[in-house]
Amino acid sequence: MLWGACRAAVGVAAVVALVGGCSSTVEGEAVRPAGNDGLFDPCTAIPDDVISSLGVDVSTEENGVLGVRQAEFEICTWMGNWYQLGVWSTFHTLDDVRRNPEDTDIQDVPEIGDGAITFREGADVDGDLCFAALPVKQGAIFVRIDAKYQVRHEEDICGLAIKDMIALREYLPK
């Protein structure tokens, strides 16, 4: 399970990096709540039976990365036979993803919903990682599929991310 946590930590760093290049000074007061206040929490909001129906083991649920909650993200992960499923909630937007040079192979996916995309991380040279992302009022929800290292993919990981995002839609914020 350590492989998934390490890759998740790298993924958090990559997604957090997309914010660094987007900051600027603005007068007035911020409207975003401090920390994770107001973020959708996938660990508490998505029923266990729904998670189980996606083919992962609910007893492997982990909140955060290595059990540590992350600033500006709510992350919940579960293990399957050959991959880890993660549902990430953030204030960051899909425009942030599009501007991040580390996020590659960005594809529009209208079957998920308006503005939805899939993308990969440039550092993932083995093709073991794919995100499906949906814009929501708070920012975005990501479904992350992270294949276990050197384990045969039983299906296309971006296809699986899309399928899981569609299955989770009714439990996600608008």
Z-matrix of the N, CA and C atoms (Angstrom, degrees):
N
C 1 1.445
C 2 1.524 1 110.67
N 3 1.334 2 117.44 1 -19.00
C 4 1.449 3 121.02 2 -179.76
C 5 1.522 4 112.11 3 -60.45
N 6 1.358 5 117.28 4 -36.17
C 7 1.469 6 120.21 5 179.65
C 8 1.514 7 110.95 6 -56.22
N 9 1.317 8 116.09 7 -42.87
C 10 1.465 9 120.23 8 -178.39
C 11 1.515 10 111.54 9 -67.29
N 12 1.324 11 116.67 10 -40.31
C 13 1.453 12 120.54 11 179.83
C 14 1.523 13 110.66 12 -65.52
N 15 1.322 14 116.56 13 -42.25
C 16 1.470 15 120.20 14 178.75
C 17 1.522 16 110.38 15 -63.33
N 18 1.332 17 116.31 16 -46.05
C 19 1.465 18 119.20 17 179.55
C 20 1.517 19 110.40 18 -66.72
N 21 1.337 20 117.58 19 -35.03
C 22 1.463 21 120.16 20 177.48
C 23 1.522 22 110.18 21 -65.27
N 24 1.331 23 117.33 22 -40.90
C 25 1.461 24 120.79 23 178.42
C 26 1.521 25 110.54 24 -61.79
N 27 1.315 26 116.88 25 -42.25
C 28 1.462 27 121.07 26 176.82
C 29 1.525 28 109.38 27 -63.91
N 30 1.325 29 116.69 28 -41.31
C 31 1.463 30 120.62 29 179.06
C 32 1.512 31 112.00 30 -63.06
N 33 1.341 32 117.13 31 -42.19
C 34 1.459 33 120.45 32 177.22
C 35 1.516 34 109.16 33 -61.13
N 36 1.329 35 116.85 34 -44.86
C 37 1.463 36 120.40 35 179.32
C 38 1.523 37 110.65 36 -59.78
N 39 1.321 38 117.27 37 -41.29
C 40 1.464 39 120.95 38 -179.43
C 41 1.521 40 111.16 39 -67.15
N 42 1.324 41 116.95 40 -43.40
C 43 1.456 42 119.75 41 -179.21
C 44 1.522 43 110.33 42 -70.20
N 45 1.338 44 117.40 43 -38.57
C 46 1.457 45 120.77 44 177.28
C 47 1.523 46 109.96 45 -64.12
N 48 1.324 47 117.27 46 -34.27
C 49 1.458 48 121.30 47 179.86
C 50 1.520 49 111.70 48 -61.12
N 51 1.316 50 117.15 49 -27.15
C 52 1.450 51 119.06 50 -179.38
C 53 1.509 52 111.31 51 -66.09
N 54 1.318 53 118.05 52 -19.41
C 55 1.449 54 121.64 53 179.32
C 56 1.516 55 110.94 54 -81.74
N 57 1.316 56 116.95 55 -36.56
C 58 1.448 57 121.88 56 -174.88
C 59 1.509 58 113.49 57 -54.81
N 60 1.294 59 117.83 58 -41.39
C 61 1.451 60 121.46 59 -178.45
C 62 1.508 61 113.60 60 -81.03
N 63 1.306 62 117.25 61 -2.54
C 64 1.456 63 120.16 62 -174.09
C 65 1.517 64 112.58 63 -109.53
N 66 1.324 65 118.13 64 4.72
C 67 1.451 66 119.31 65 -174.83
C 68 1.522 67 110.69 66 -83.17
N 69 1.319 68 114.93 67 149.47
C 70 1.450 69 121.54 68 175.32
C 71 1.515 70 107.67 69 -155.79
N 72 1.308 71 116.54 70 164.14
C 73 1.449 72 121.11 71 179.71
C 74 1.519 73 108.86 72 -86.82
N 75 1.323 74 115.65 73 130.04
C 76 1.453 75 121.67 74 -179.82
C 77 1.512 76 107.49 75 -133.87
N 78 1.329 77 116.76 76 135.57
C 79 1.450 78 120.21 77 177.73
C 80 1.516 79 110.07 78 -77.46
N 81 1.337 80 115.84 79 154.94
C 82 1.452 81 120.80 80 179.69
C 83 1.510 82 111.14 81 103.78
N 84 1.321 83 115.30 82 -173.81
C 85 1.455 84 120.44 83 -177.90
C 86 1.518 85 110.87 84 -103.38
N 87 1.320 86 115.03 85 142.36
C 88 1.464 87 120.26 86 177.20
C 89 1.516 88 109.55 87 -69.34
N 90 1.325 89 116.57 88 144.36
C 91 1.455 90 120.59 89 177.72
C 92 1.522 91 111.69 90 -100.75
N 93 1.322 92 117.17 91 -12.92
C 94 1.462 93 121.23 92 179.87
C 95 1.528 94 109.16 93 -73.63
N 96 1.335 95 118.44 94 133.31
C 97 1.454 96 120.43 95 176.39
C 98 1.525 97 111.00 96 -62.70
N 99 1.329 98 116.01 97 154.90
C 100 1.461 99 120.85 98 178.23
C 101 1.528 100 110.11 99 -70.41
N 102 1.324 101 115.94 100 149.34
C 103 1.465 102 120.61 101 176.41
C 104 1.511 103 111.62 102 59.57
N 105 1.317 104 115.47 103 -135.45
C 106 1.460 105 121.00 104 -177.72
C 107 1.522 106 112.54 105 -99.28
N 108 1.332 107 117.13 106 4.51
C 109 1.459 108 119.89 107 -179.26
C 110 1.519 109 110.11 108 -54.82
N 111 1.303 110 115.53 109 131.00
C 112 1.451 111 120.71 110 177.90
C 113 1.516 112 114.83 111 90.41
N 114 1.329 113 117.88 112 -7.50
C 115 1.462 114 120.17 113 178.15
C 116 1.523 115 111.07 114 -81.36
N 117 1.295 116 115.54 115 143.76
C 118 1.459 117 123.09 116 171.98
C 119 1.529 118 108.22 117 -62.04
N 120 1.331 119 117.29 118 132.98
C 121 1.468 120 121.88 119 179.68
C 122 1.525 121 109.14 120 -108.14
N 123 1.334 122 117.65 121 103.17
C 124 1.466 123 119.71 122 -176.82
C 125 1.524 124 113.93 123 -64.25
N 126 1.333 125 118.18 124 -27.45
C 127 1.469 126 119.84 125 -179.51
C 128 1.526 127 111.78 126 -65.85
N 129 1.317 128 116.68 127 -33.91
C 130 1.462 129 119.26 128 -178.22
C 131 1.527 130 113.00 129 -99.33
N 132 1.326 131 117.54 130 -23.74
C 133 1.464 132 120.34 131 -172.92
C 134 1.522 133 114.64 132 -90.00
N 135 1.320 134 117.86 133 -24.63
C 136 1.467 135 120.00 134 -177.47
C 137 1.525 136 108.60 135 -98.39
N 138 1.327 137 118.08 136 121.10
C 139 1.470 138 120.81 137 -177.71
C 140 1.534 139 112.74 138 -61.65
N 141 1.325 140 115.75 139 145.25
C 142 1.468 141 121.56 140 -179.81
C 143 1.523 142 112.58 141 -57.14
N 144 1.337 143 117.35 142 -38.48
C 145 1.464 144 118.39 143 -178.27
C 146 1.528 145 111.55 144 -66.09
N 147 1.323 146 116.94 145 -30.57
C 148 1.464 147 120.77 146 177.01
C 149 1.528 148 109.40 147 -70.00
N 150 1.322 149 116.55 148 -45.07
C 151 1.471 150 120.80 149 178.17
C 152 1.523 151 109.82 150 -60.84
N 153 1.305 152 117.27 151 -45.44
C 154 1.468 153 121.79 152 179.62
C 155 1.529 154 111.40 153 -60.20
N 156 1.328 155 116.69 154 -37.36
C 157 1.470 156 120.22 155 -179.61
C 158 1.530 157 112.37 156 -65.88
N 159 1.330 158 116.88 157 -15.83
C 160 1.463 159 121.32 158 178.60
C 161 1.527 160 112.05 159 -84.61
N 162 1.332 161 116.94 160 -4.59
C 163 1.462 162 120.07 161 175.94
C 164 1.511 163 115.26 162 94.95
N 165 1.328 164 117.18 163 14.63
C 166 1.459 165 120.33 164 176.57
C 167 1.521 166 109.88 165 -113.89
N 168 1.317 167 116.04 166 163.38
C 169 1.464 168 123.19 167 -175.49
C 170 1.526 169 109.59 168 -91.97
N 171 1.337 170 117.43 169 113.08
C 172 1.468 171 120.83 170 -177.80
C 173 1.528 172 112.51 171 -63.44
N 174 1.324 173 117.75 172 -23.44
C 175 1.473 174 119.76 173 -179.99
C 176 1.530 175 111.98 174 -71.52
N 177 1.334 176 117.59 175 -10.99
C 178 1.465 177 121.32 176 179.13
C 179 1.528 178 112.14 177 -94.55
N 180 1.325 179 117.29 178 8.02
C 181 1.465 180 121.20 179 -177.23
C 182 1.523 181 111.20 180 -52.96
N 183 1.322 182 114.45 181 134.19
C 184 1.464 183 120.80 182 175.90
C 185 1.516 184 108.64 183 -134.30
N 186 1.322 185 116.11 184 131.17
C 187 1.451 186 122.37 185 178.81
C 188 1.518 187 108.28 186 -97.81
N 189 1.325 188 117.18 187 119.76
C 190 1.460 189 121.14 188 -178.86
C 191 1.515 190 111.36 189 89.75
N 192 1.317 191 115.78 190 -157.80
C 193 1.460 192 123.02 191 178.18
C 194 1.520 193 107.08 192 -115.16
N 195 1.328 194 116.08 193 120.27
C 196 1.473 195 121.90 194 -173.42
C 197 1.526 196 110.34 195 55.02
N 198 1.334 197 115.50 196 33.44
C 199 1.456 198 120.96 197 178.44
C 200 1.517 199 114.42 198 80.38
N 201 1.319 200 117.95 199 3.17
C 202 1.462 201 121.93 200 -179.36
C 203 1.524 202 108.71 201 -104.27
N 204 1.325 203 115.74 202 123.05
C 205 1.464 204 119.59 203 178.74
C 206 1.518 205 109.58 204 -68.51
N 207 1.316 206 116.11 205 147.15
C 208 1.460 207 122.55 206 -174.18
C 209 1.524 208 110.93 207 -107.91
N 210 1.329 209 115.89 208 139.77
C 211 1.461 210 120.82 209 177.15
C 212 1.525 211 109.43 210 -61.34
N 213 1.302 212 116.21 211 136.05
C 214 1.461 213 124.90 212 176.42
C 215 1.523 214 114.56 213 67.24
N 216 1.327 215 117.54 214 11.43
C 217 1.462 216 121.92 215 177.55
C 218 1.525 217 109.48 216 -141.05
N 219 1.317 218 116.25 217 145.59
C 220 1.459 219 122.64 218 162.62
C 221 1.518 220 104.00 219 -113.92
N 222 1.319 221 117.13 220 122.05
C 223 1.459 222 122.18 221 -175.50
C 224 1.518 223 108.61 222 -126.23
N 225 1.311 224 116.04 223 131.23
C 226 1.456 225 120.89 224 174.59
C 227 1.527 226 107.54 225 -132.44
N 228 1.337 227 116.32 226 133.59
C 229 1.466 228 120.73 227 -178.55
C 230 1.520 229 110.93 228 -129.26
N 231 1.337 230 114.34 229 154.61
C 232 1.458 231 122.90 230 177.29
C 233 1.525 232 107.56 231 -142.69
N 234 1.318 233 117.30 232 148.82
C 235 1.463 234 122.06 233 -178.98
C 236 1.525 235 111.29 234 -98.01
N 237 1.326 236 114.42 235 138.74
C 238 1.455 237 122.93 236 169.84
C 239 1.517 238 108.11 237 -110.45
N 240 1.319 239 116.95 238 -174.46
C 241 1.469 240 120.32 239 -179.28
C 242 1.516 241 113.10 240 -62.88
N 243 1.320 242 117.29 241 -39.79
C 244 1.464 243 120.05 242 -174.62
C 245 1.524 244 114.04 243 -125.75
N 246 1.333 245 116.81 244 3.35
C 247 1.465 246 120.02 245 -177.58
C 248 1.521 247 111.04 246 -154.82
N 249 1.325 248 113.92 247 168.15
C 250 1.456 249 122.18 248 172.57
C 251 1.526 250 107.45 249 -111.92
N 252 1.334 251 116.00 250 134.35
C 253 1.458 252 122.54 251 174.24
C 254 1.519 253 107.65 252 -100.62
N 255 1.308 254 116.27 253 129.31
C 256 1.458 255 120.84 254 174.73
C 257 1.512 256 110.06 255 -124.58
N 258 1.325 257 116.12 256 140.65
C 259 1.459 258 121.40 257 171.28
C 260 1.521 259 105.79 258 -118.81
N 261 1.311 260 115.10 259 119.96
C 262 1.460 261 122.64 260 -176.08
C 263 1.522 262 108.99 261 -114.45
N 264 1.312 263 116.15 262 137.69
C 265 1.451 264 122.99 263 177.46
C 266 1.531 265 107.17 264 -122.18
N 267 1.327 266 116.79 265 135.10
C 268 1.464 267 119.67 266 -176.65
C 269 1.523 268 112.02 267 -151.33
N 270 1.333 269 114.72 268 160.19
C 271 1.460 270 121.17 269 171.99
C 272 1.527 271 110.94 270 -78.99
N 273 1.327 272 117.53 271 -19.02
C 274 1.463 273 121.60 272 -178.25
C 275 1.527 274 109.68 273 -67.50
N 276 1.312 275 115.56 274 153.75
C 277 1.460 276 120.81 275 -174.41
C 278 1.526 277 111.60 276 -107.46
N 279 1.308 278 115.40 277 170.24
C 280 1.458 279 119.55 278 176.03
C 281 1.526 280 111.41 279 -71.66
N 282 1.319 281 117.77 280 -20.75
C 283 1.468 282 119.50 281 171.43
C 284 1.526 283 109.61 282 -64.34
N 285 1.335 284 117.03 283 -37.11
C 286 1.466 285 120.54 284 175.95
C 287 1.525 286 110.30 285 -61.06
N 288 1.326 287 116.38 286 -42.55
C 289 1.469 288 120.76 287 178.37
C 290 1.526 289 109.46 288 -61.99
N 291 1.316 290 116.86 289 -47.09
C 292 1.471 291 120.94 290 -177.71
C 293 1.534 292 112.04 291 -61.80
N 294 1.336 293 117.10 292 -31.52
C 295 1.469 294 120.75 293 -179.85
C 296 1.525 295 113.04 294 -82.26
N 297 1.310 296 117.65 295 -14.30
C 298 1.461 297 120.98 296 -175.60
C 299 1.531 298 110.03 297 -82.23
N 300 1.325 299 118.39 298 116.70
C 301 1.465 300 119.91 299 -179.14
C 302 1.530 301 113.47 300 -66.02
N 303 1.322 302 118.06 301 -15.67
C 304 1.466 303 121.65 302 178.06
C 305 1.524 304 112.41 303 -79.34
N 306 1.331 305 116.78 304 -16.97
C 307 1.463 306 120.91 305 178.29
C 308 1.520 307 108.07 306 -93.71
N 309 1.336 308 116.30 307 123.80
C 310 1.460 309 121.37 308 -171.67
C 311 1.523 310 111.44 309 -124.67
N 312 1.308 311 115.28 310 172.45
C 313 1.464 312 123.01 311 175.42
C 314 1.528 313 111.48 312 50.91
N 315 1.313 314 116.04 313 45.23
C 316 1.466 315 121.45 314 -178.57
C 317 1.527 316 108.60 315 -75.48
N 318 1.329 317 115.00 316 123.89
C 319 1.466 318 121.99 317 -177.90
C 320 1.527 319 109.68 318 -127.46
N 321 1.321 320 117.06 319 136.05
C 322 1.464 321 120.67 320 173.22
C 323 1.526 322 108.77 321 -71.56
N 324 1.347 323 115.75 322 139.97
C 325 1.468 324 120.85 323 -179.05
C 326 1.533 325 108.26 324 -133.47
N 327 1.343 326 117.23 325 79.70
C 328 1.461 327 120.11 326 -176.21
C 329 1.522 328 114.00 327 -63.11
N 330 1.341 329 118.59 328 -23.54
C 331 1.467 330 118.74 329 -179.85
C 332 1.529 331 112.60 330 -66.54
N 333 1.337 332 117.49 331 -19.60
C 334 1.469 333 120.47 332 174.77
C 335 1.518 334 109.31 333 -78.17
N 336 1.323 335 116.59 334 -44.84
C 337 1.455 336 121.73 335 -177.52
C 338 1.513 337 110.05 336 161.85
N 339 1.324 338 116.10 337 171.22
C 340 1.463 339 121.03 338 -179.15
C 341 1.522 340 110.63 339 -58.69
N 342 1.319 341 116.13 340 128.18
C 343 1.455 342 121.86 341 176.43
C 344 1.512 343 115.46 342 80.26
N 345 1.326 344 118.71 343 -0.88
C 346 1.468 345 121.50 344 -176.94
C 347 1.525 346 110.93 345 -70.43
N 348 1.328 347 114.76 346 149.38
C 349 1.466 348 121.15 347 -179.59
C 350 1.527 349 110.13 348 -140.50
N 351 1.322 350 115.13 349 165.59
C 352 1.461 351 121.41 350 161.54
C 353 1.519 352 105.90 351 -117.51
N 354 1.332 353 115.37 352 153.88
C 355 1.456 354 119.65 353 175.14
C 356 1.520 355 109.29 354 -156.72
N 357 1.310 356 113.87 355 164.43
C 358 1.461 357 122.39 356 178.30
C 359 1.521 358 108.35 357 -125.15
N 360 1.327 359 115.66 358 167.34
C 361 1.459 360 120.65 359 175.13
C 362 1.520 361 108.64 360 -98.73
N 363 1.316 362 116.61 361 134.40
C 364 1.451 363 121.46 362 -178.55
C 365 1.518 364 113.70 363 -57.48
N 366 1.325 365 117.50 364 -31.01
C 367 1.466 366 121.28 365 -178.86
C 368 1.526 367 112.56 366 -73.59
N 369 1.322 368 117.64 367 -11.91
C 370 1.468 369 121.64 368 -178.48
C 371 1.527 370 109.89 369 -85.30
N 372 1.314 371 115.86 370 77.75
C 373 1.468 372 120.58 371 -176.10
C 374 1.526 373 112.79 372 -71.51
N 375 1.334 374 118.14 373 -20.10
C 376 1.463 375 121.43 374 -179.34
C 377 1.527 376 113.10 375 -86.59
N 378 1.332 377 117.58 376 -8.04
C 379 1.465 378 120.48 377 -179.73
C 380 1.516 379 113.20 378 69.50
N 381 1.328 380 116.62 379 35.67
C 382 1.463 381 121.67 380 -177.44
C 383 1.524 382 113.61 381 -98.93
N 384 1.324 383 117.90 382 6.36
C 385 1.452 384 120.81 383 -171.83
C 386 1.524 385 110.55 384 -139.53
N 387 1.326 386 116.45 385 134.48
C 388 1.463 387 120.34 386 175.46
C 389 1.526 388 109.38 387 -149.07
N 390 1.322 389 115.16 388 141.43
C 391 1.459 390 122.60 389 175.63
C 392 1.525 391 109.42 390 -111.58
N 393 1.327 392 116.61 391 139.21
C 394 1.457 393 122.38 392 162.28
C 395 1.522 394 104.10 393 -108.24
N 396 1.311 395 117.52 394 133.97
C 397 1.461 396 120.70 395 -174.00
C 398 1.517 397 110.54 396 -131.39
N 399 1.320 398 114.21 397 139.93
C 400 1.454 399 121.93 398 -176.80
C 401 1.522 400 108.99 399 -127.67
N 402 1.339 401 118.15 400 126.25
C 403 1.458 402 118.49 401 175.62
C 404 1.529 403 110.07 402 -72.22
N 405 1.319 404 115.95 403 137.03
C 406 1.461 405 122.36 404 176.14
C 407 1.526 406 107.82 405 -135.36
N 408 1.318 407 116.87 406 169.59
C 409 1.461 408 121.14 407 -175.84
C 410 1.526 409 111.97 408 -55.12
N 411 1.329 410 118.35 409 -41.17
C 412 1.470 411 121.51 410 -177.93
C 413 1.519 412 112.46 411 -72.58
N 414 1.342 413 119.05 412 -20.96
C 415 1.460 414 123.62 413 -176.01
C 416 1.515 415 110.54 414 152.84
N 417 1.347 416 116.35 415 -87.45
C 418 1.470 417 119.65 416 179.96
C 419 1.519 418 110.72 417 -158.94
N 420 1.322 419 114.20 418 156.77
C 421 1.461 420 123.15 419 170.08
C 422 1.521 421 106.24 420 -119.11
N 423 1.333 422 116.04 421 132.06
C 424 1.460 423 122.13 422 176.90
C 425 1.518 424 109.25 423 -113.66
N 426 1.314 425 116.84 424 136.32
C 427 1.464 426 122.18 425 164.77
C 428 1.519 427 104.97 426 -106.46
N 429 1.317 428 115.46 427 122.53
C 430 1.466 429 121.44 428 -175.84
C 431 1.524 430 109.19 429 -114.15
N 432 1.315 431 116.41 430 126.59
C 433 1.463 432 122.15 431 172.94
C 434 1.522 433 107.02 432 -109.29
N 435 1.317 434 115.19 433 123.73
C 436 1.458 435 122.78 434 -176.12
C 437 1.525 436 107.95 435 -125.97
N 438 1.335 437 116.42 436 100.15
C 439 1.466 438 120.71 437 -178.33
C 440 1.526 439 110.34 438 -67.59
N 441 1.314 440 115.54 439 143.05
C 442 1.464 441 120.19 440 176.65
C 443 1.525 442 109.43 441 -62.44
N 444 1.309 443 115.44 442 145.21
C 445 1.460 444 122.29 443 -177.20
C 446 1.523 445 111.20 444 -60.37
N 447 1.303 446 115.73 445 127.28
C 448 1.463 447 124.90 446 177.04
C 449 1.532 448 113.58 447 58.22
N 450 1.322 449 115.58 448 30.80
C 451 1.463 450 121.03 449 174.29
C 452 1.529 451 106.96 450 -111.73
N 453 1.317 452 116.24 451 135.44
C 454 1.463 453 121.30 452 -179.09
C 455 1.531 454 110.39 453 -61.00
N 456 1.323 455 115.24 454 131.35
C 457 1.463 456 120.58 455 176.70
C 458 1.524 457 108.29 456 -72.84
N 459 1.321 458 116.99 457 126.17
C 460 1.457 459 120.55 458 179.28
C 461 1.527 460 112.14 459 -80.17
N 462 1.323 461 116.79 460 -15.27
C 463 1.462 462 122.22 461 173.30
C 464 1.521 463 108.24 462 -158.89
N 465 1.314 464 116.33 463 169.06
C 466 1.456 465 121.23 464 179.22
C 467 1.528 466 109.52 465 -61.66
N 468 1.340 467 116.99 466 127.32
C 469 1.462 468 118.82 467 -174.00
C 470 1.525 469 113.02 468 -69.34
N 471 1.326 470 118.44 469 -34.88
C 472 1.466 471 118.79 470 176.30
C 473 1.527 472 110.47 471 -70.28
N 474 1.319 473 116.90 472 -36.71
C 475 1.462 474 120.31 473 174.69
C 476 1.518 475 111.50 474 -61.53
N 477 1.332 476 116.54 475 -39.98
C 478 1.465 477 121.21 476 177.59
C 479 1.528 478 110.76 477 -67.09
N 480 1.329 479 117.62 478 -40.91
C 481 1.466 480 120.67 479 177.77
C 482 1.528 481 110.59 480 -61.18
N 483 1.328 482 116.56 481 -42.34
C 484 1.469 483 120.96 482 177.99
C 485 1.530 484 110.17 483 -63.57
N 486 1.319 485 116.62 484 -48.10
C 487 1.469 486 121.19 485 -178.82
C 488 1.531 487 110.76 486 -59.38
N 489 1.331 488 116.67 487 -44.44
C 490 1.465 489 120.07 488 -179.43
C 491 1.523 490 111.53 489 -67.81
N 492 1.339 491 117.86 490 -39.68
C 493 1.465 492 120.37 491 178.10
C 494 1.526 493 109.91 492 -61.60
N 495 1.320 494 117.43 493 -43.53
C 496 1.467 495 120.58 494 178.66
C 497 1.528 496 110.23 495 -61.63
N 498 1.330 497 117.43 496 -42.65
C 499 1.469 498 121.17 497 179.74
C 500 1.529 499 111.95 498 -65.16
N 501 1.322 500 117.42 499 -28.12
C 502 1.465 501 121.59 500 -177.36
C 503 1.524 502 113.49 501 -91.44
N 504 1.320 503 118.59 502 -11.15
C 505 1.467 504 122.24 503 -172.15
C 506 1.524 505 113.97 504 -47.10
N 507 1.324 506 117.53 505 -45.98
C 508 1.470 507 118.69 506 -174.91
C 509 1.527 508 112.96 507 -67.77
N 510 1.324 509 118.24 508 -14.34
C 511 1.466 510 122.19 509 -179.45
C 512 1.524 511 112.20 510 -100.45
N 513 1.325 512 117.26 511 -2.71
C 514 1.458 513 122.27 512 -176.21
C 515 1.521 514 110.49 513 -98.10
N 516 1.333 515 117.14 514 155.83
C 517 1.468 516 119.10 515 176.74
C 518 1.525 517 110.78 516 -67.10
N 519 1.286 518 115.32 517 160.15
C 520 1.479 519 120.84 518 179.48
C 521 1.505 520 110.56 519 -88.20
